[in-house]
Amino acid sequence: MDALAFGPFDLRGVPASLNPGMAGDQVLLGMSVLKHLEFTQRGDTLILRALGS
């Protein structure tokens, strides 16, 4: 089964693609991932939580 795991999150069955043009350890999360998370920005910090947590 395909999965995307990062930090405390483990999402399965989420459409994704890799962008080899991203520099270093940068990652771009699209709406196919973000719709499974609650996110809040406080200053320059983005806080991610699993929906329902």
PDB file of N, CA, C and O in Angstrom:
ATOM      1  N   MET A   1       0.848  -1.183   0.000  1.00  0.00           N
ATOM      2  CA  MET A   1       0.000   0.000   0.000  1.00  0.00           C
ATOM      3  C   MET A   1       0.887   1.238   0.000  1.00  0.00           C
ATOM      4  O   MET A   1       1.859   1.315   0.752  1.00  0.00           O
ATOM      5  N   ASP A   2       0.554   2.187  -0.832  1.00  0.00           N
ATOM      6  CA  ASP A   2       1.320   3.434  -0.878  1.00  0.00           C
ATOM      7  C   ASP A   2       0.989   4.287   0.343  1.00  0.00           C
ATOM      8  O   ASP A   2      -0.160   4.353   0.780  1.00  0.00           O
ATOM      9  N   ALA A   3       2.003   4.930   0.877  1.00  0.00           N
ATOM     10  CA  ALA A   3       1.805   5.753   2.072  1.00  0.00           C
ATOM     11  C   ALA A   3       2.736   6.947   2.039  1.00  0.00           C
ATOM     12  O   ALA A   3       3.801   6.913   1.423  1.00  0.00           O
ATOM     13  N   LEU A   4       2.313   8.003   2.713  1.00  0.00           N
ATOM     14  CA  LEU A   4       3.135   9.187   2.923  1.00  0.00           C
ATOM     15  C   LEU A   4       3.272   9.340   4.424  1.00  0.00           C
ATOM     16  O   LEU A   4       2.273   9.490   5.128  1.00  0.00           O
ATOM     17  N   ALA A   5       4.489   9.303   4.916  1.00  0.00           N
ATOM     18  CA  ALA A   5       4.726   9.437   6.350  1.00  0.00           C
ATOM     19  C   ALA A   5       5.716  10.568   6.589  1.00  0.00           C
ATOM     20  O   ALA A   5       6.770  10.639   5.957  1.00  0.00           O
ATOM     21  N   PHE A   6       5.357  11.447   7.512  1.00  0.00           N
ATOM     22  CA  PHE A   6       6.263  12.523   7.917  1.00  0.00           C
ATOM     23  C   PHE A   6       5.883  12.932   9.330  1.00  0.00           C
ATOM     24  O   PHE A   6       4.703  13.081   9.650  1.00  0.00           O
ATOM     25  N   GLY A   7       6.896  13.112  10.174  1.00  0.00           N
ATOM     26  CA  GLY A   7       6.633  13.428  11.574  1.00  0.00           C
ATOM     27  C   GLY A   7       5.682  12.396  12.166  1.00  0.00           C
ATOM     28  O   GLY A   7       5.884  11.196  11.982  1.00  0.00           O
ATOM     29  N   PRO A   8       4.643  12.847  12.878  1.00  0.00           N
ATOM     30  CA  PRO A   8       3.690  11.910  13.481  1.00  0.00           C
ATOM     31  C   PRO A   8       2.582  11.463  12.520  1.00  0.00           C
ATOM     32  O   PRO A   8       1.681  10.728  12.923  1.00  0.00           O
ATOM     33  N   PHE A   9       2.637  11.893  11.268  1.00  0.00           N
ATOM     34  CA  PHE A   9       1.555  11.634  10.317  1.00  0.00           C
ATOM     35  C   PHE A   9       1.871  10.454   9.413  1.00  0.00           C
ATOM     36  O   PHE A   9       2.999  10.284   8.951  1.00  0.00           O
ATOM     37  N   ASP A  10       0.855   9.648   9.174  1.00  0.00           N
ATOM     38  CA  ASP A  10       0.960   8.506   8.271  1.00  0.00           C
ATOM     39  C   ASP A  10      -0.328   8.481   7.449  1.00  0.00           C
ATOM     40  O   ASP A  10      -1.374   8.054   7.937  1.00  0.00           O
ATOM     41  N   LEU A  11      -0.245   8.940   6.205  1.00  0.00           N
ATOM     42  CA  LEU A  11      -1.419   9.028   5.341  1.00  0.00           C
ATOM     43  C   LEU A  11      -1.329   7.952   4.279  1.00  0.00           C
ATOM     44  O   LEU A  11      -0.262   7.712   3.714  1.00  0.00           O
ATOM     45  N   ARG A  12      -2.450   7.307   4.009  1.00  0.00           N
ATOM     46  CA  ARG A  12      -2.484   6.219   3.019  1.00  0.00           C
ATOM     47  C   ARG A  12      -3.486   6.551   1.925  1.00  0.00           C
ATOM     48  O   ARG A  12      -4.526   7.160   2.178  1.00  0.00           O
ATOM     49  N   GLY A  13      -3.157   6.141   0.707  1.00  0.00           N
ATOM     50  CA  GLY A  13      -4.053   6.341  -0.421  1.00  0.00           C
ATOM     51  C   GLY A  13      -4.185   7.791  -0.853  1.00  0.00           C
ATOM     52  O   GLY A  13      -5.200   8.171  -1.437  1.00  0.00           O
ATOM     53  N   VAL A  14      -3.179   8.603  -0.576  1.00  0.00           N
ATOM     54  CA  VAL A  14      -3.198  10.017  -0.955  1.00  0.00           C
ATOM     55  C   VAL A  14      -2.421  10.178  -2.262  1.00  0.00           C
ATOM     56  O   VAL A  14      -1.260   9.775  -2.341  1.00  0.00           O
ATOM     57  N   PRO A  15      -3.047  10.763  -3.289  1.00  0.00           N
ATOM     58  CA  PRO A  15      -2.316  10.982  -4.539  1.00  0.00           C
ATOM     59  C   PRO A  15      -1.129  11.919  -4.290  1.00  0.00           C
ATOM     60  O   PRO A  15      -1.264  12.932  -3.604  1.00  0.00           O
ATOM     61  N   ALA A  16       0.021  11.576  -4.847  1.00  0.00           N
ATOM     62  CA  ALA A  16       1.219  12.390  -4.635  1.00  0.00           C
ATOM     63  C   ALA A  16       2.160  12.231  -5.816  1.00  0.00           C
ATOM     64  O   ALA A  16       2.061  11.282  -6.593  1.00  0.00           O
ATOM     65  N   SER A  17       3.071  13.180  -5.932  1.00  0.00           N
ATOM     66  CA  SER A  17       4.132  13.082  -6.935  1.00  0.00           C
ATOM     67  C   SER A  17       5.387  13.702  -6.354  1.00  0.00           C
ATOM     68  O   SER A  17       5.318  14.560  -5.474  1.00  0.00           O
ATOM     69  N   LEU A  18       6.524  13.267  -6.846  1.00  0.00           N
ATOM     70  CA  LEU A  18       7.811  13.797  -6.406  1.00  0.00           C
ATOM     71  C   LEU A  18       8.266  14.856  -7.391  1.00  0.00           C
ATOM     72  O   LEU A  18       8.117  14.701  -8.603  1.00  0.00           O
ATOM     73  N   ASN A  19       8.820  15.928  -6.862  1.00  0.00           N
ATOM     74  CA  ASN A  19       9.342  17.002  -7.690  1.00  0.00           C
ATOM     75  C   ASN A  19      10.854  17.047  -7.521  1.00  0.00           C
ATOM     76  O   ASN A  19      11.341  17.614  -6.543  1.00  0.00           O
ATOM     77  N   PRO A  20      11.609  16.465  -8.448  1.00  0.00           N
ATOM     78  CA  PRO A  20      13.060  16.423  -8.296  1.00  0.00           C
ATOM     79  C   PRO A  20      13.714  17.801  -8.386  1.00  0.00           C
ATOM     80  O   PRO A  20      14.903  17.931  -8.098  1.00  0.00           O
ATOM     81  N   GLY A  21      12.969  18.822  -8.776  1.00  0.00           N
ATOM     82  CA  GLY A  21      13.523  20.169  -8.871  1.00  0.00           C
ATOM     83  C   GLY A  21      13.605  20.901  -7.548  1.00  0.00           C
ATOM     84  O   GLY A  21      14.193  21.981  -7.486  1.00  0.00           O
ATOM     85  N   MET A  22      13.033  20.349  -6.483  1.00  0.00           N
ATOM     86  CA  MET A  22      13.078  21.004  -5.174  1.00  0.00           C
ATOM     87  C   MET A  22      14.501  20.905  -4.624  1.00  0.00           C
ATOM     88  O   MET A  22      15.164  19.877  -4.757  1.00  0.00           O
ATOM     89  N   ALA A  23      14.946  21.979  -4.013  1.00  0.00           N
ATOM     90  CA  ALA A  23      16.320  22.046  -3.503  1.00  0.00           C
ATOM     91  C   ALA A  23      16.428  21.412  -2.118  1.00  0.00           C
ATOM     92  O   ALA A  23      15.534  21.565  -1.285  1.00  0.00           O
ATOM     93  N   GLY A  24      17.518  20.708  -1.883  1.00  0.00           N
ATOM     94  CA  GLY A  24      17.838  20.169  -0.558  1.00  0.00           C
ATOM     95  C   GLY A  24      16.734  19.320   0.029  1.00  0.00           C
ATOM     96  O   GLY A  24      16.246  18.388  -0.612  1.00  0.00           O
ATOM     97  N   ASP A  25      16.333  19.649   1.274  1.00  0.00           N
ATOM     98  CA  ASP A  25      15.315  18.861   1.967  1.00  0.00           C
ATOM     99  C   ASP A  25      13.941  19.542   1.928  1.00  0.00           C
ATOM    100  O   ASP A  25      13.082  19.246   2.759  1.00  0.00           O
ATOM    101  N   GLN A  26      13.730  20.451   0.970  1.00  0.00           N
ATOM    102  CA  GLN A  26      12.442  21.132   0.840  1.00  0.00           C
ATOM    103  C   GLN A  26      11.375  20.170   0.325  1.00  0.00           C
ATOM    104  O   GLN A  26      11.639  19.313  -0.518  1.00  0.00           O
ATOM    105  N   VAL A  27      10.164  20.334   0.854  1.00  0.00           N
ATOM    106  CA  VAL A  27       9.036  19.497   0.460  1.00  0.00           C
ATOM    107  C   VAL A  27       7.845  20.413   0.226  1.00  0.00           C
ATOM    108  O   VAL A  27       7.634  21.376   0.964  1.00  0.00           O
ATOM    109  N   LEU A  28       7.074  20.108  -0.800  1.00  0.00           N
ATOM    110  CA  LEU A  28       5.857  20.850  -1.085  1.00  0.00           C
ATOM    111  C   LEU A  28       4.673  19.919  -0.863  1.00  0.00           C
ATOM    112  O   LEU A  28       4.549  18.894  -1.534  1.00  0.00           O
ATOM    113  N   LEU A  29       3.795  20.278   0.086  1.00  0.00           N
ATOM    114  CA  LEU A  29       2.599  19.486   0.350  1.00  0.00           C
ATOM    115  C   LEU A  29       1.426  20.135  -0.381  1.00  0.00           C
ATOM    116  O   LEU A  29       1.159  21.323  -0.200  1.00  0.00           O
ATOM    117  N   GLY A  30       0.737  19.367  -1.195  1.00  0.00           N
ATOM    118  CA  GLY A  30      -0.408  19.879  -1.932  1.00  0.00           C
ATOM    119  C   GLY A  30      -1.703  19.653  -1.172  1.00  0.00           C
ATOM    120  O   GLY A  30      -1.708  19.089  -0.078  1.00  0.00           O
ATOM    121  N   MET A  31      -2.791  20.098  -1.763  1.00  0.00           N
ATOM    122  CA  MET A  31      -4.102  19.983  -1.121  1.00  0.00           C
ATOM    123  C   MET A  31      -4.537  18.534  -0.935  1.00  0.00           C
ATOM    124  O   MET A  31      -5.342  18.245  -0.049  1.00  0.00           O
ATOM    125  N   SER A  32      -4.014  17.604  -1.763  1.00  0.00           N
ATOM    126  CA  SER A  32      -4.370  16.191  -1.566  1.00  0.00           C
ATOM    127  C   SER A  32      -3.890  15.698  -0.202  1.00  0.00           C
ATOM    128  O   SER A  32      -4.465  14.759   0.349  1.00  0.00           O
ATOM    129  N   VAL A  33      -2.853  16.311   0.345  1.00  0.00           N
ATOM    130  CA  VAL A  33      -2.351  15.981   1.688  1.00  0.00           C
ATOM    131  C   VAL A  33      -2.982  16.905   2.725  1.00  0.00           C
ATOM    132  O   VAL A  33      -3.461  16.444   3.760  1.00  0.00           O
ATOM    133  N   LEU A  34      -2.982  18.204   2.450  1.00  0.00           N
ATOM    134  CA  LEU A  34      -3.436  19.176   3.443  1.00  0.00           C
ATOM    135  C   LEU A  34      -4.910  19.022   3.802  1.00  0.00           C
ATOM    136  O   LEU A  34      -5.309  19.412   4.900  1.00  0.00           O
ATOM    137  N   LYS A  35      -5.736  18.463   2.907  1.00  0.00           N
ATOM    138  CA  LYS A  35      -7.152  18.293   3.246  1.00  0.00           C
ATOM    139  C   LYS A  35      -7.357  17.237   4.329  1.00  0.00           C
ATOM    140  O   LYS A  35      -8.458  17.113   4.867  1.00  0.00           O
ATOM    141  N   HIS A  36      -6.313  16.475   4.655  1.00  0.00           N
ATOM    142  CA  HIS A  36      -6.378  15.485   5.730  1.00  0.00           C
ATOM    143  C   HIS A  36      -5.858  16.044   7.047  1.00  0.00           C
ATOM    144  O   HIS A  36      -5.880  15.360   8.070  1.00  0.00           O
ATOM    145  N   LEU A  37      -5.387  17.301   7.020  1.00  0.00           N
ATOM    146  CA  LEU A  37      -4.770  17.911   8.198  1.00  0.00           C
ATOM    147  C   LEU A  37      -5.439  19.231   8.536  1.00  0.00           C
ATOM    148  O   LEU A  37      -6.018  19.891   7.673  1.00  0.00           O
ATOM    149  N   GLU A  38      -5.349  19.599   9.787  1.00  0.00           N
ATOM    150  CA  GLU A  38      -5.740  20.939  10.234  1.00  0.00           C
ATOM    151  C   GLU A  38      -4.447  21.728  10.325  1.00  0.00           C
ATOM    152  O   GLU A  38      -3.477  21.253  10.915  1.00  0.00           O
ATOM    153  N   PHE A  39      -4.415  22.907   9.760  1.00  0.00           N
ATOM    154  CA  PHE A  39      -3.187  23.679   9.857  1.00  0.00           C
ATOM    155  C   PHE A  39      -3.478  25.109  10.283  1.00  0.00           C
ATOM    156  O   PHE A  39      -4.452  25.722   9.846  1.00  0.00           O
ATOM    157  N   THR A  40      -2.609  25.627  11.149  1.00  0.00           N
ATOM    158  CA  THR A  40      -2.724  26.966  11.707  1.00  0.00           C
ATOM    159  C   THR A  40      -1.361  27.636  11.598  1.00  0.00           C
ATOM    160  O   THR A  40      -0.330  27.016  11.858  1.00  0.00           O
ATOM    161  N   GLN A  41      -1.367  28.897  11.216  1.00  0.00           N
ATOM    162  CA  GLN A  41      -0.108  29.639  11.156  1.00  0.00           C
ATOM    163  C   GLN A  41      -0.066  30.628  12.302  1.00  0.00           C
ATOM    164  O   GLN A  41      -0.996  31.407  12.506  1.00  0.00           O
ATOM    165  N   ARG A  42       1.032  30.585  13.049  1.00  0.00           N
ATOM    166  CA  ARG A  42       1.281  31.538  14.132  1.00  0.00           C
ATOM    167  C   ARG A  42       2.626  32.179  13.863  1.00  0.00           C
ATOM    168  O   ARG A  42       3.671  31.564  14.075  1.00  0.00           O
ATOM    169  N   GLY A  43       2.598  33.405  13.399  1.00  0.00           N
ATOM    170  CA  GLY A  43       3.841  34.078  13.016  1.00  0.00           C
ATOM    171  C   GLY A  43       4.465  33.347  11.849  1.00  0.00           C
ATOM    172  O   GLY A  43       3.825  33.159  10.814  1.00  0.00           O
ATOM    173  N   ASP A  44       5.708  32.935  12.007  1.00  0.00           N
ATOM    174  CA  ASP A  44       6.393  32.212  10.927  1.00  0.00           C
ATOM    175  C   ASP A  44       6.392  30.697  11.146  1.00  0.00           C
ATOM    176  O   ASP A  44       7.191  29.978  10.546  1.00  0.00           O
ATOM    177  N   THR A  45       5.477  30.209  12.021  1.00  0.00           N
ATOM    178  CA  THR A  45       5.387  28.783  12.319  1.00  0.00           C
ATOM    179  C   THR A  45       4.071  28.227  11.803  1.00  0.00           C
ATOM    180  O   THR A  45       3.012  28.804  12.051  1.00  0.00           O
ATOM    181  N   LEU A  46       4.127  27.108  11.087  1.00  0.00           N
ATOM    182  CA  LEU A  46       2.939  26.406  10.607  1.00  0.00           C
ATOM    183  C   LEU A  46       2.742  25.179  11.487  1.00  0.00           C
ATOM    184  O   LEU A  46       3.631  24.333  11.584  1.00  0.00           O
ATOM    185  N   ILE A  47       1.575  25.081  12.133  1.00  0.00           N
ATOM    186  CA  ILE A  47       1.266  23.983  13.035  1.00  0.00           C
ATOM    187  C   ILE A  47       0.302  23.042  12.323  1.00  0.00           C
ATOM    188  O   ILE A  47      -0.771  23.460  11.889  1.00  0.00           O
ATOM    189  N   LEU A  48       0.683  21.772  12.203  1.00  0.00           N
ATOM    190  CA  LEU A  48      -0.131  20.760  11.557  1.00  0.00           C
ATOM    191  C   LEU A  48      -0.675  19.794  12.596  1.00  0.00           C
ATOM    192  O   LEU A  48       0.041  19.388  13.512  1.00  0.00           O
ATOM    193  N   ARG A  49      -1.953  19.424  12.451  1.00  0.00           N
ATOM    194  CA  ARG A  49      -2.589  18.432  13.318  1.00  0.00           C
ATOM    195  C   ARG A  49      -3.445  17.538  12.446  1.00  0.00           C
ATOM    196  O   ARG A  49      -3.998  17.981  11.439  1.00  0.00           O
ATOM    197  N   ALA A  50      -3.552  16.281  12.835  1.00  0.00           N
ATOM    198  CA  ALA A  50      -4.473  15.377  12.147  1.00  0.00           C
ATOM    199  C   ALA A  50      -5.889  15.853  12.421  1.00  0.00           C
ATOM    200  O   ALA A  50      -6.202  16.254  13.542  1.00  0.00           O
ATOM    201  N   LEU A  51      -6.739  15.813  11.421  1.00  0.00           N
ATOM    202  CA  LEU A  51      -8.137  16.193  11.615  1.00  0.00           C
ATOM    203  C   LEU A  51      -8.762  15.324  12.694  1.00  0.00           C
ATOM    204  O   LEU A  51      -8.548  14.112  12.718  1.00  0.00           O
ATOM    205  N   GLY A  52      -9.530  15.933  13.583  1.00  0.00           N
ATOM    206  CA  GLY A  52     -10.178  15.192  14.653  1.00  0.00           C
ATOM    207  C   GLY A  52      -9.338  15.046  15.900  1.00  0.00           C
ATOM    208  O   GLY A  52      -9.793  14.465  16.886  1.00  0.00           O
ATOM    209  N   SER A  53      -8.098  15.571  15.880  1.00  0.00           N
ATOM    210  CA  SER A  53      -7.234  15.452  17.075  1.00  0.00           C
ATOM    211  C   SER A  53      -7.416  16.643  17.988  1.00  0.00           C
ATOM    212  O   SER A  53      -6.777  16.720  19.038  1.00  0.00           O
TER     213      SER A  53
END
